[in-house]
Amino acid sequence: MGKKITVDPVTRIEGHLRVDVEVDGGRVSNAWSSGQMFRGIETILLGRDPREAWLFTQRFCGVCTTVHAIASVRAVENALQLEVPLNAQFIRNLIMGAHAMHDHIVHFYHLSALDWVDVVSALKADPAKASALAESLSPWPHNNTLQLKAVQNKVKAFVEGGQLGIFTNGYWGHPAMKLPPEVNLLAVAHYLEALEYQRKVNRIVAILGSKTPNIQNLAVGGVANAINLDNQATLNMNKLFEIKDILDEMMAFIEQVYLVDVCAVGALYKDWLPYGAGVKNYLAVPDFPLDTKGTKFDLPGGTIFNGDLGSVKPITSFNDPYFRDNVTENVEHAWYEGKATKHPYEGETKPKYGEFDPAGKYSWVKAPRFQGKVMQVGPLAQVLVGFAQGHELTKKWATKALETAGKVAGAQLSPAILHSTLGRHVARMVRTAMICEITLKHWGLFVENLKKGDTTIFNEPKFPSGTVKGFGFHEAPRGVLSHWVVIENGKIANYQAVVPSTWNAGPRDEKSQPGPYEASLVGNPIADPEKPLEVLRTIHSFDPCIACAIHTLDVEGKELAKVKAL
């Protein structure tokens, strides 16, 4: 048995995650992913009115609020076969698009870029050379020498004052950090700019959702946004054009900054392209509906098995039986009663906590499966499913990304490089660009529908006696999110949420199949066991999300080092 490293908790994520790895010969030979927090909202919902479930479910997480709200109302609407007015669909889509852009920008710049960017190295950069490099790749106006020098001086003042703030505990000087100083300087400058752009786009969520986080405007059957183009107290053209202006600004930032930064990092770390693939079964669901029934979408969904794009099988509607019938969850290695595999309609949330046991139960996260197979979800799954189906926007932005990265790397890059840690970052950027373009389109569709005089926002739900079941899915920033509800005589009899990080962070199942996090770590290099940066790189590429320190253990479980983690 090799050296044991325990990273607990993983930081720069949302929630509480522990990752254990065994290292042999400088590489990860085995891994375990353990969710360290019990949720339990499914139990709180039992017996409640289904119309209020979305208010509770968006409290699952402090980051992914809107996505749980939308999946919840979709689940109840599916149970009732209730159509949603076009205006409501477009308002929901605008919220979803803005939230996704905010989430993806925060993830790359503020949660994961510091796994690749050496902030202190930026002090060695020549701002003029950094500017020349940036201008060869992008027309972004803020990449000039004067502004980059100002950023460098700001970092220098922090370092000399011993007050690096949010950058204090990074692994600066780590042997796996290989970017040139000029690229590090550009990345730090764009990190600071991204703080402003993630704030701007999140304003759209607040305008339409009344507040953020935890929006207030949804309803089973539509939305609660009163529309009167001549009334300043309602949704009107002034607010809609404010949204349009923000989206136009976001498109420029995404194309001229985010795309270039991700491609440059990927190209300059091309030795990392073989690492982190793990599970090559992919699952995505369609989203951004274009009709009242959820049968036409602007983002495609489907499955791919064994990395074979030719195996793609579409998921085509909110009623798709292929998705509905093939999702299960197993608790063989999760801290719940029993060891059963169950469909979400029959799922149970009965906690039974015990010690961490890698051969037994070791996580609060269940193990979802599709047709009994482990599936990776997230932007990479969506991009590959879209590419395999010939989706025009996917092809457009994926091709642009590969060409930009290839220009920096001095080599032609194929879509095969996307099966990797860095590929997940590239795919997330591609998805952000697609979503911005789609959100702008849906803004236009919404305005055109209003011009026709249609201001309908809500269809009233009616609950039958007896039992009805429904599922609602959403391609959230971290991947496939689905809510499943059983309603008996108008009250919730069962409620289960199968969330993206359940698919990716889940433990082994009854067949001992490792989850995507676990599989993706095997084979990763580890340069310094006391600073396991490479573990963080791959885990962060899935976009989990926040905690506090790293503990490094030897094979007997004794603490080797305890290091503050950024």
FENVENVEN-V277537 format. One record per pair of residues at least 24 apart in sequence whose ideal C-beta (glycine too) atoms are under 6 Angstrom apart, sorted by sequence separation. I is the first residue (numbers start at 1). GAP is how many residues later the second one is. D is the distance in Angstrom with one decimal. If there is no record, write none. Layout:
BEGIN
((I/GAP/D) (I/GAP/D))
END
This chain:
BEGIN
((281/24/5.1) (294/24/3.3) (465/24/5.6) (476/24/5.8) (127/25/6.0) (401/25/5.4) (50/26/4.5) (280/26/5.9) (335/26/5.3) (2/27/5.8) (280/27/3.5) (463/27/4.0) (333/28/5.5) (66/29/5.6) (286/29/6.0) (333/29/5.9) (334/29/5.4) (335/29/5.5) (401/29/5.5) (285/30/5.5) (530/31/4.3) (207/32/5.7) (334/32/4.9) (398/32/5.2) (66/33/4.7) (122/33/5.6) (123/33/5.7) (152/33/5.9) (397/33/4.5) (331/35/5.6) (397/36/4.6) (148/37/5.9) (151/37/6.0) (329/37/4.4) (330/37/4.4) (397/37/5.6) (151/38/4.4) (504/38/5.0) (204/39/5.3) (329/39/5.0) (148/41/5.8) (328/41/5.2) (393/41/4.6) (204/42/5.8) (380/43/6.0) (501/43/5.8) (326/44/5.2) (380/44/4.8) (383/44/4.1) (326/45/4.8) (200/46/5.5) (380/47/4.1) (383/47/5.2) (119/48/4.7) (379/48/4.3) (14/49/4.6) (133/49/5.7) (201/49/5.2) (379/49/4.1) (382/49/5.9) (120/52/4.3) (130/52/3.8) (134/52/5.5) (379/52/4.2) (129/53/5.1) (118/54/5.4) (130/55/4.8) (114/56/5.4) (125/56/3.8) (130/56/5.4) (197/56/4.8) (124/57/4.1) (125/57/4.6) (118/59/4.3) (121/60/4.9) (125/60/3.9) (122/62/4.3) (121/63/4.5) (122/63/4.0) (478/65/5.2) (118/66/5.3) (122/66/5.0) (117/67/5.4) (190/67/5.4) (119/69/5.7) (117/70/4.3) (190/71/5.6) (312/76/3.8) (312/77/5.9) (309/79/3.9) (304/80/5.8) (109/82/4.9) (302/83/4.5) (109/85/3.9) (300/86/5.2) (283/87/5.6) (105/89/5.4) (179/89/5.7) (300/89/5.1) (300/91/5.1) (106/92/5.0) (281/92/5.2) (283/92/4.1) (105/93/4.6) (382/93/6.0) (281/94/4.9) (282/94/5.5) (283/94/5.2) (279/95/5.1) (102/96/5.0) (279/97/4.5) (284/97/4.5) (283/98/5.7) (284/98/4.1) (12/99/4.5) (102/99/4.9) (282/99/3.8) (101/100/4.8) (102/100/4.5) (378/100/5.7) (284/101/4.4) (378/101/3.8) (282/102/5.4) (377/102/3.0) (98/103/5.1) (377/103/4.4) (98/106/3.6) (99/106/5.4) (98/107/5.0) (95/110/5.5) (95/113/5.2) (94/114/5.9) (95/114/5.6) (140/116/4.1) (421/116/5.7) (425/116/6.0) (91/117/5.7) (140/117/5.4) (421/117/4.7) (424/117/4.1) (138/118/4.6) (421/120/4.6) (138/122/4.6) (137/123/4.9) (377/123/5.2) (345/124/5.5) (377/126/4.4) (375/128/5.9) (368/130/5.3) (91/132/5.0) (88/134/3.6) (91/134/5.6) (368/134/5.4) (88/135/4.5) (368/135/5.0) (366/136/5.9) (85/137/5.4) (365/137/5.6) (84/138/5.6) (263/138/5.7) (267/138/4.4) (368/138/6.0) (82/139/5.7) (266/139/5.1) (270/139/5.3) (345/139/5.7) (367/139/4.1) (374/139/5.1) (298/140/4.8) (344/140/3.7) (365/140/5.2) (367/140/5.6) (376/140/4.5) (263/141/4.1) (267/141/3.7) (345/141/5.8) (365/141/5.0) (263/142/3.9) (267/142/3.7) (277/142/4.2) (367/142/4.3) (277/143/5.5) (76/144/4.7) (264/144/5.2) (273/144/5.0) (276/144/5.1) (363/144/4.4) (73/145/5.4) (276/145/3.0) (69/146/5.9) (275/146/5.5) (73/147/5.0) (273/147/5.3) (324/147/5.8) (65/148/4.1) (65/149/5.1) (66/149/5.4) (69/149/5.2) (101/149/5.8) (116/149/5.2) (347/149/4.1) (272/150/5.6) (288/150/5.4) (344/152/4.1) (344/154/5.8) (58/156/5.5) (266/156/4.5) (266/160/5.7) (262/163/5.4) (54/164/5.6) (262/164/5.8) (262/167/4.3) (51/169/4.8) (259/170/5.6) (258/171/5.6) (333/174/4.0) (333/175/4.9) (332/177/5.8) (254/178/5.5) (332/178/4.4) (254/179/5.2) (330/179/4.3) (330/180/5.5) (254/182/5.5) (251/185/5.1) (250/186/5.4) (285/188/4.5) (287/188/4.2) (285/190/5.2) (284/191/6.0) (247/192/5.9) (247/193/5.1) (93/195/5.1) (285/195/5.2) (283/197/5.4) (244/199/5.7) (89/200/5.2) (84/208/5.7) (83/209/4.2) (83/210/5.7) (227/228/4.4) (223/234/5.2) (222/235/5.0) (222/236/3.6) (221/237/5.3) (279/237/4.5) (221/238/4.5) (278/238/5.3) (221/239/5.9) (78/240/5.9) (221/240/4.9) (279/240/5.0) (220/241/4.9) (278/241/3.6) (278/242/3.0) (276/244/4.9) (275/249/5.3) (276/262/4.4) (43/306/5.5) (42/307/4.6) (38/313/5.6) (104/324/5.3) (32/326/5.2) (38/326/5.1) (34/328/5.1) (35/328/4.9) (104/328/4.3) (34/329/4.3) (35/329/4.3) (35/330/3.7) (101/331/5.7) (100/335/5.1) (101/335/6.0) (97/338/5.0) (97/342/3.2) (93/349/4.7) (176/351/5.0) (90/352/5.3) (175/352/4.6) (90/355/6.0) (90/356/3.8) (174/357/5.8) (176/357/5.3) (174/359/5.3) (171/360/5.1) (171/362/5.0) (86/363/5.5) (87/369/6.0) (88/369/5.2) (87/370/5.2) (85/371/4.4) (85/372/5.9) (103/374/4.0) (100/377/5.0) (82/379/5.5) (80/381/5.4) (79/389/4.5) (79/390/5.8) (79/391/2.6) (78/392/3.6) (78/393/5.7) (78/394/5.5) (75/395/4.9) (169/395/4.2) (75/396/5.6) (169/396/6.0) (170/396/4.5) (75/397/3.3) (169/397/4.5) (74/398/2.8) (71/401/4.8) (71/403/4.5) (70/404/5.2) (79/406/5.9) (67/407/5.6) (75/408/4.1) (79/408/5.6) (67/409/4.0) (71/410/5.0) (75/410/4.7) (72/411/5.1) (71/412/4.4) (67/414/5.6) (115/421/5.5) (115/422/4.5) (115/425/5.8) (112/428/4.0) (107/436/4.8) (50/437/5.4) (50/442/5.6) (47/444/5.5) (48/444/5.2) (46/446/5.9) (45/447/5.2) (45/450/4.4) (114/452/6.0) (42/453/4.9) (42/454/5.8) (33/472/5.1) (33/482/5.9) (63/482/5.4) (33/484/4.1) (33/485/5.2) (31/487/4.5) (31/490/4.0) (28/493/4.9) (28/494/5.5) (27/496/5.9) (28/496/4.6) (27/498/5.7) (26/499/6.0) (21/500/5.8) (26/500/5.9) (23/503/5.0) (5/524/5.7) (3/526/5.8) (5/527/5.3) (17/527/5.6) (7/528/5.7) (10/529/5.9) (13/531/3.7) (14/531/2.2) (16/531/5.5) (13/532/4.0) (14/532/5.5) (13/533/6.0) (11/536/5.2) (9/538/3.2) (9/539/6.0) (7/543/5.3) (8/543/5.5) (6/545/5.6) (5/547/5.6) (6/547/4.6) (4/549/5.3) (4/551/4.8) (3/552/5.9) (1/554/5.8) (11/554/4.4))
END
